[in-house]
Amino acid sequence: MEPMTGIQLLREVRGDDGLKAIPFIMVTAESKSENVIAAKEAGVSNYIVKPFNAETLKAKMVSVLGEF
């Protein structure tokens, strides 16, 4: 993702008073524990590691947004 990383985008969103309450689900190919920890520290709502299926996506969305 150019010109910034997903973590950088997340930090920008969480640092903006008008955007910080928006749910943020990070989708990434990176499953390293330090990346997951960094995302949690930055305020990610949930985290999905590729590859994933529709059931996983829905479960993560429900966990963040509630049943729809």
C-alpha positions as CSV (number, residue, x, y, z in Angstrom):
1,M,0.0,0.0,0.0
2,E,1.7,3.1,-1.1
3,P,2.7,5.8,0.0
4,M,2.1,4.5,3.6
5,T,1.7,1.2,5.4
6,G,-1.5,-0.1,6.9
7,I,-0.2,0.6,10.4
8,Q,0.7,4.2,9.4
9,L,-2.9,4.7,8.0
10,L,-4.4,3.2,11.2
11,R,-2.3,5.6,13.3
12,E,-3.5,8.6,11.1
13,V,-7.1,7.5,11.5
14,R,-6.8,7.0,15.2
15,G,-5.1,10.4,15.6
16,D,-7.9,12.3,13.8
17,D,-10.7,13.3,16.2
18,G,-13.2,13.2,13.4
19,L,-12.2,9.6,12.3
20,K,-10.9,7.9,15.4
21,A,-14.2,6.2,16.3
22,I,-14.5,4.5,12.9
23,P,-14.1,0.7,13.1
24,F,-10.9,-0.4,11.4
25,I,-10.4,-4.0,10.3
26,M,-6.9,-4.6,9.0
27,V,-6.5,-7.2,6.2
28,T,-2.9,-8.3,5.7
29,A,-0.6,-11.1,4.5
30,E,1.6,-10.4,7.6
31,S,1.0,-12.8,10.4
32,K,4.1,-12.0,12.5
33,S,3.1,-11.6,16.1
34,E,4.9,-8.2,16.3
35,N,2.7,-6.9,13.5
36,V,-0.4,-8.0,15.2
37,I,0.8,-6.4,18.5
38,A,1.7,-3.2,16.7
39,A,-1.8,-3.1,15.1
40,K,-3.5,-3.7,18.5
41,E,-1.4,-1.0,20.1
42,A,-2.3,1.4,17.3
43,G,-6.0,0.8,18.0
44,V,-7.1,-1.7,15.3
45,S,-10.7,-3.0,15.8
46,N,-9.8,-6.5,14.4
47,Y,-7.2,-8.2,12.2
48,I,-7.6,-10.7,9.3
49,V,-4.6,-12.6,7.9
50,K,-4.8,-13.6,4.2
51,P,-5.9,-15.9,2.8
52,F,-9.4,-15.8,4.3
53,N,-12.9,-16.8,3.3
54,A,-16.3,-15.0,3.4
55,E,-17.1,-16.7,6.7
56,T,-14.0,-15.4,8.4
57,L,-14.7,-11.9,7.1
58,K,-18.3,-11.9,8.3
59,A,-17.3,-13.2,11.7
60,K,-14.7,-10.3,12.1
61,M,-17.2,-7.8,10.8
62,V,-19.9,-9.0,13.3
63,S,-17.3,-8.8,16.1
64,V,-16.7,-5.2,15.3
65,L,-20.0,-3.9,14.0
66,G,-22.5,-6.3,15.6
67,E,-25.0,-8.6,13.8
68,F,-26.3,-7.2,10.5
